Amino acid sequence: MNAKPTYPQPSSFSASVSAALATLIAIGFLAAVAFLFQRDGAPLEQLAAAERACTQRVYVSEREVCMREWLAAARASNVASK
């Protein structure tokens, strides 16, 4: 009695189609994440500067409000200077 199950070998066509589909899905995920960062996120250097500017705040909620206000002021000055 043979205890090892035998599975049929996948064809090279199905393997290549699976690899292509996996590649397209991965590219789609990466593109979606990059798009979301560009659409909603502030550049990392602005976030770091805002965090340094608001270090005196003790509570996280106050720090987040301070950072949002600092980023809004920075964006307003960027828009006004263009």
GUFI-150698 format. One record per residue: x negated, y, z of N, C-alpha, C in turn; residue number from 1; residue in one letter. Coordinates in pm, whole numbers. Layout:
<pts>
PT      n.u      n.v      n.w     ca.u     ca.v     ca.w      c.u      c.v      c.w   lumdo   guse
PT        X        Y        Z        X        Y        Z        X        Y        Z     NUM      a
...
</pts>
This chain:
<pts>
PT      n.u      n.v      n.w     ca.u     ca.v     ca.w      c.u      c.v      c.w   lumdo   guse
PT      -84     -118        0        0        0        0      -89      125        0       1      m
PT      -58      218      -87     -136      340      -99      -67      450      -17       2      n
PT     -135      501       88      -76      601      176      -90      742      121       3      a
PT     -179      763       26     -199      897      -28      -94      926     -135       4      k
PT      -21     1038     -119       74     1072     -225       -1     1124     -347       5      p
PT       47     1095     -459      -15     1144     -582       76     1251     -643       6      t
PT       16     1366     -664       90     1478     -721       50     1493     -867       7      y
PT      143     1533     -950      107     1551    -1092       14     1671    -1107       8      p
PT      -82     1662    -1196     -176     1770    -1222     -102     1882    -1297       9      q
PT     -115     2006    -1248      -51     2116    -1321     -123     2141    -1454      10      p
PT      -47     2180    -1552     -108     2207    -1682     -186     2337    -1677      11      s
PT     -277     2353    -1769     -358     2475    -1771     -271     2596    -1805      12      s
PT     -165     2575    -1882      -75     2685    -1915       -3     2737    -1791      13      f
PT       50     2647    -1709      122     2691    -1588       26     2754    -1488      14      s
PT      -97     2705    -1482     -195     2766    -1392     -231     2907    -1438      15      a
PT     -248     2925    -1568     -282     3059    -1617     -165     3155    -1604      16      s
PT      -43     3107    -1624       75     3193    -1605       88     3231    -1458      17      v
PT       65     3138    -1369       71     3167    -1225      -35     3268    -1186      18      s
PT     -156     3254    -1238     -264     3348    -1207     -231     3487    -1261      19      a
PT     -176     3494    -1382     -141     3624    -1440      -30     3691    -1360      20      a
PT       68     3613    -1319      178     3667    -1239      129     3717    -1104      21      l
PT       42     3640    -1040      -14     3683     -911      -96     3811     -927      22      a
PT     -168     3823    -1037     -246     3944    -1062     -156     4064    -1083      23      t
PT      -50     4048    -1158       44     4159    -1180      112     4202    -1051      24      l
PT      149     4107     -968      212     4140     -840      114     4216     -751      25      i
PT      -12     4170     -745     -113     4238     -663     -137     4380     -713      26      a
PT     -146     4398     -843     -166     4533     -899      -46     4621     -868      27      i
PT       74     4563     -875      194     4640     -842      195     4686     -697      28      g
PT      156     4596     -605      150     4634     -463       47     4744     -440      29      f
PT      -71     4730     -499     -174     4832     -480     -132     4966     -540      30      l
PT      -68     4964     -654      -21     5088     -715       87     5154     -631      31      a
PT      176     5072     -575      283     5128     -491      226     5192     -365      32      a
PT      129     5127     -303       68     5184     -182       -6     5312     -216      33      v
PT      -80     5312     -325     -152     5434     -365      -54     5547     -395      34      a
PT       56     5516     -461      156     5618     -491      216     5675     -362      35      f
PT      246     5588     -265      304     5636     -139      206     5724      -64      36      l
PT       78     5690      -65      -20     5775        2      -30     5910      -67      37      f
PT      -26     5912     -197      -37     6039     -268       88     6123     -252      38      q
PT      204     6060     -244      329     6134     -236      353     6189      -97      39      r
PT      335     6105        7      373     6145      141      256     6186      230      40      d
PT      142     6132      205       31     6151      297      -47     6277      273      41      g
PT     -105     6324      380     -197     6436      369     -337     6377      351      42      a
PT     -426     6450      289     -562     6400      277     -623     6374      414      43      p
PT     -706     6271      420     -760     6228      548     -841     6336      616      44      l
PT     -911     6418      540     -990     6524      602     -900     6627      671      45      e
PT     -781     6655      612     -689     6748      677     -631     6687      805      46      q
PT     -602     6557      801     -551     6491      921     -655     6491     1033      47      l
PT     -781     6467      997     -887     6468     1097     -906     6608     1155      48      a
PT     -899     6709     1071     -912     6847     1120     -797     6884     1210      49      a
PT     -676     6841     1175     -560     6869     1259     -571     6797     1393      50      a
PT     -623     6676     1390     -638     6602     1516     -742     6669     1606      51      e
PT     -850     6717     1547     -951     6788     1627     -895     6919     1681      52      r
PT     -810     6985     1604     -754     7113     1649     -654     7094     1763      53      a
PT     -597     6975     1775     -492     6952     1875     -537     6859     1987      54      c
PT     -666     6849     2012     -714     6757     2116     -678     6804     2256      55      t
PT     -649     6932     2275     -617     6982     2409     -478     6938     2456      56      q
PT     -395     6889     2366     -261     6842     2403     -274     6710     2476      57      r
PT     -203     6695     2588     -214     6575     2670     -122     6466     2618      58      v
PT        1     6501     2590      100     6400     2549       96     6379     2399      59      y
PT      121     6255     2359      117     6219     2218      221     6297     2139      60      v
PT      340     6313     2196      445     6386     2124      404     6531     2099      61      s
PT      342     6595     2197      296     6732     2178      185     6738     2074      62      e
PT       97     6639     2077      -13     6634     1981       40     6616     1839      63      r
PT      140     6531     1822      198     6510     1689      265     6636     1637      64      e
PT      338     6707     1725      401     6833     1684      295     6935     1645      65      v
PT      189     6943     1725       80     7036     1695       16     7002     1561      66      c
PT       -7     6874     1535      -69     6833     1409       22     6865     1291      67      m
PT      155     6842     1306      247     6875     1197      246     7024     1169      68      r
PT      246     7106     1275      244     7251     1257      113     7296     1193      69      e
PT        2     7236     1236     -128     7273     1181     -135     7237     1033      70      w
PT      -86     7117      997      -85     7075      857        6     7165      772      71      l
PT      122     7203      828      213     7291      754      149     7427      731      72      a
PT       78     7478      832       10     7606      816     -103     7595      713      73      a
PT     -173     7483      714     -282     7463      618     -228     7455      477      74      a
PT     -115     7384      459      -54     7374      326       -2     7510      280      75      r
PT       56     7586      370      108     7719      334       -5     7810      289      76      a
PT     -119     7802      357     -231     7887      316     -290     7839      184      77      s
PT     -286     7708      156     -333     7658       28     -242     7702      -86      78      n
PT     -112     7702      -62      -16     7743     -165      -30     7893     -190      79      v
PT      -47     7970      -82      -56     8115      -95     -184     8156     -167      80      a
PT     -291     8078     -154     -416     8116     -216     -425     8078     -363      81      s
PT     -334     7995     -411     -339     7951     -552     -267     8045     -643      82      k
</pts>
